Amino acid sequence: MTSILNTNSPILASSLPVEAHLITGTVQAGFPSPAEDLGAQRIDLAQLLIKHSQATYFLRASGHSMTEAGIFDGDILVIDRAIKPRNTHIVVAIVDGEFTVKQLYQRAGRIKLKAANPTYPDITPKEGQTIEVWGVVTSTIKQFKV
């Protein structure tokens, strides 16, 4: 199960103003392309990644159950609690008092949390068990070792 490390409180997005440079154009992930006509402009990462700053939090993923959804151990999840969770959204949920990140499936008033790695089981609420969908994952931030 991919869990969420919650060593402290989740970090509220509105407390993190971040600006960086955005190079206009794209970069090829296949064959190289000429690096001409590249311009740069200022970009606000918070504006790009966050729609509801007072309801957006960052948590770090831990584990391997969501790798086929592109979420890897150590990624930082951007979670918006103002978005109403819908079928197939990737969500952070609280299961038995612990955070987990999974894909939400809703059908006929029932829910299931599905891993994006076939070696991990789905989470279906058992009799008397409470699963609370805490927020919707809107993006991830990856860091590479340099």
LUMBALUM-236855 format. One record per residue (C-alpha): residue in three letters; x, y negated, z. Coordinates in pm, 1 decimal. Each point is the difference from the previous one (the first is absolute). Example, Ala and Ser with C-alpha at 12.3 -4.5 7.8 and 13.67 -1.06 7.14 Angstrom:
// residues 2
<atom ALA, <1230.0, 450.0, 780.0>> <atom SER, <137.0, -344.0, -66.0>> 
This chain:
// residues 146
<atom MET, <0.0, 0.0, 0.0>> <atom THR, <136.8, -342.2, -87.5>> <atom SER, <-34.4, -203.1, 312.2>> <atom ILE, <55.5, -363.1, 68.5>> <atom LEU, <270.9, -111.4, 236.9>> <atom ASN, <-149.5, -244.3, 244.4>> <atom THR, <294.7, -75.1, 225.8>> <atom ASN, <-142.5, -342.6, 79.4>> <atom SER, <-315.3, -168.4, -117.8>> <atom PRO, <-64.4, -14.1, -374.1>> <atom ILE, <148.2, -312.5, -153.4>> <atom LEU, <-268.1, -251.9, -96.1>> <atom ALA, <56.9, -124.2, -353.7>> <atom SER, <-87.9, -362.4, 67.1>> <atom SER, <310.3, -33.6, 215.0>> <atom LEU, <236.6, 75.5, -290.5>> <atom PRO, <41.3, -279.7, -256.9>> <atom VAL, <224.6, 140.8, -272.3>> <atom GLU, <114.6, -156.7, -324.5>> <atom ALA, <237.2, 139.5, -260.2>> <atom HIS, <87.4, -51.0, -367.7>> <atom LEU, <-205.9, 169.8, -270.0>> <atom ILE, <172.1, 42.8, -333.0>> <atom THR, <-252.0, -39.5, -276.9>> <atom GLY, <6.8, 300.3, -226.9>> <atom THR, <23.9, 369.4, 71.8>> <atom VAL, <274.2, 255.3, 43.2>> <atom GLN, <2.4, 322.4, -198.7>> <atom ALA, <-5.5, 318.9, 201.0>> <atom GLY, <98.7, 194.4, -311.0>> <atom PHE, <231.1, -143.2, -264.1>> <atom PRO, <182.9, -330.2, 64.2>> <atom SER, <-133.7, -322.9, -147.5>> <atom PRO, <180.5, -330.3, -56.7>> <atom ALA, <10.9, -223.4, 307.1>> <atom GLU, <-62.4, -316.6, -194.3>> <atom ASP, <-264.7, -262.9, 56.9>> <atom LEU, <-28.6, 88.2, 367.2>> <atom GLY, <-125.8, -285.6, 210.8>> <atom ALA, <-58.2, -11.9, 372.0>> <atom GLN, <-275.2, -148.9, 211.4>> <atom ARG, <-80.7, 5.1, 371.7>> <atom ILE, <-242.2, 267.6, 109.0>> <atom ASP, <-166.4, 37.2, 336.7>> <atom LEU, <1.4, 370.9, 87.0>> <atom ALA, <-271.6, -52.0, 258.6>> <atom GLN, <-223.6, -152.0, -268.0>> <atom LEU, <77.1, 289.6, -233.4>> <atom LEU, <-53.6, 280.7, 253.4>> <atom ILE, <-255.6, -140.4, 245.6>> <atom LYS, <-361.8, -98.5, -61.9>> <atom HIS, <-121.2, -29.2, 360.9>> <atom SER, <292.9, -121.6, 209.3>> <atom GLN, <-181.9, 14.5, 333.6>> <atom ALA, <-100.1, 361.6, -63.8>> <atom THR, <317.1, 133.2, -165.2>> <atom TYR, <262.5, 200.1, 186.3>> <atom PHE, <325.8, 177.0, -81.6>> <atom LEU, <83.8, 350.0, 127.1>> <atom ARG, <284.9, 232.2, -93.3>> <atom ALA, <-89.9, 345.0, -138.3>> <atom SER, <164.0, 308.9, 142.2>> <atom GLY, <-22.7, 341.3, -161.8>> <atom HIS, <-58.5, 153.7, -341.5>> <atom SER, <-373.6, 69.7, -35.9>> <atom MET, <-64.4, -290.2, -240.6>> <atom THR, <291.9, 34.7, -242.0>> <atom GLU, <-219.3, 72.1, -304.8>> <atom ALA, <-174.2, -334.2, 65.2>> <atom GLY, <338.8, -173.6, -2.4>> <atom ILE, <21.1, -45.2, 378.0>> <atom PHE, <328.8, 125.4, 140.5>> <atom ASP, <159.2, 30.1, 341.6>> <atom GLY, <111.2, -346.2, 109.6>> <atom ASP, <-223.0, -201.0, -234.6>> <atom ILE, <-172.9, -301.8, 148.6>> <atom LEU, <-375.4, 11.9, -51.4>> <atom VAL, <-201.1, -317.0, -54.2>> <atom ILE, <-336.3, 66.1, 166.0>> <atom ASP, <-305.2, -223.7, -40.1>> <atom ARG, <-263.6, 49.4, 268.2>> <atom ALA, <-246.5, -237.0, -172.1>> <atom ILE, <-50.7, 231.6, -298.1>> <atom LYS, <-289.1, 243.0, 34.1>> <atom PRO, <144.1, 349.8, -50.2>> <atom ARG, <-143.9, 185.4, -298.0>> <atom ASN, <33.5, 344.8, -147.7>> <atom THR, <355.8, 69.7, -127.2>> <atom HIS, <157.2, -299.6, 179.5>> <atom ILE, <324.6, 72.3, 178.7>> <atom VAL, <-68.3, -83.6, 362.2>> <atom VAL, <159.3, -8.0, 340.7>> <atom ALA, <-221.9, 192.5, 238.4>> <atom ILE, <7.6, 84.8, 367.5>> <atom VAL, <-37.6, 372.5, 58.3>> <atom ASP, <3.8, 124.0, 359.0>> <atom GLY, <155.2, -329.1, 110.3>> <atom GLU, <283.1, 1.5, -256.3>> <atom PHE, <47.0, -193.4, -324.7>> <atom THR, <21.8, 186.7, -329.1>> <atom VAL, <-4.7, -108.4, -364.6>> <atom LYS, <-207.8, 204.8, -246.3>> <atom GLN, <-235.6, -33.3, -293.9>> <atom LEU, <-363.4, -42.4, 106.1>> <atom TYR, <-269.5, 219.1, -149.8>> <atom GLN, <-364.9, -69.7, 81.4>> <atom ARG, <-285.7, 220.9, -110.3>> <atom ALA, <-354.7, 38.8, 129.9>> <atom GLY, <79.0, -196.1, 315.0>> <atom ARG, <306.0, 210.4, 82.4>> <atom ILE, <363.6, -97.3, -20.9>> <atom LYS, <323.4, 181.6, -64.9>> <atom LEU, <354.7, -132.1, 15.7>> <atom LYS, <207.6, 156.1, -275.3>> <atom ALA, <377.4, 21.5, -12.4>> <atom ALA, <179.7, -82.6, -325.3>> <atom ASN, <228.8, 298.9, 40.0>> <atom PRO, <-142.0, 351.5, -47.1>> <atom THR, <205.8, 142.0, 287.2>> <atom TYR, <-200.0, -206.6, 252.5>> <atom PRO, <-358.6, 85.1, 102.7>> <atom ASP, <-297.8, -231.1, -36.8>> <atom ILE, <-147.0, -148.6, 316.0>> <atom THR, <-371.0, 65.6, 38.2>> <atom PRO, <-162.7, -109.3, 327.0>> <atom LYS, <-83.8, 286.8, 229.2>> <atom GLU, <-303.3, 5.7, 230.3>> <atom GLY, <30.8, -290.1, 244.3>> <atom GLN, <318.2, -136.1, -160.2>> <atom THR, <15.9, -369.0, -85.6>> <atom ILE, <185.6, -132.8, -301.2>> <atom GLU, <18.6, -377.3, -29.0>> <atom VAL, <107.0, -157.9, -327.2>> <atom TRP, <219.8, -283.9, 126.1>> <atom GLY, <82.2, -175.9, -329.0>> <atom VAL, <60.4, 32.0, -372.6>> <atom VAL, <353.9, 26.0, -136.8>> <atom THR, <34.0, -259.6, -276.0>> <atom SER, <369.2, 43.5, -82.7>> <atom THR, <331.5, 132.4, 122.6>> <atom ILE, <340.1, -156.2, 37.1>> <atom LYS, <296.5, 224.4, -68.5>> <atom GLN, <354.9, -55.9, 116.0>> <atom PHE, <297.5, 169.9, -159.1>> <atom LYS, <328.6, 67.0, 172.8>> <atom VAL, <266.5, -234.7, -126.8>> 
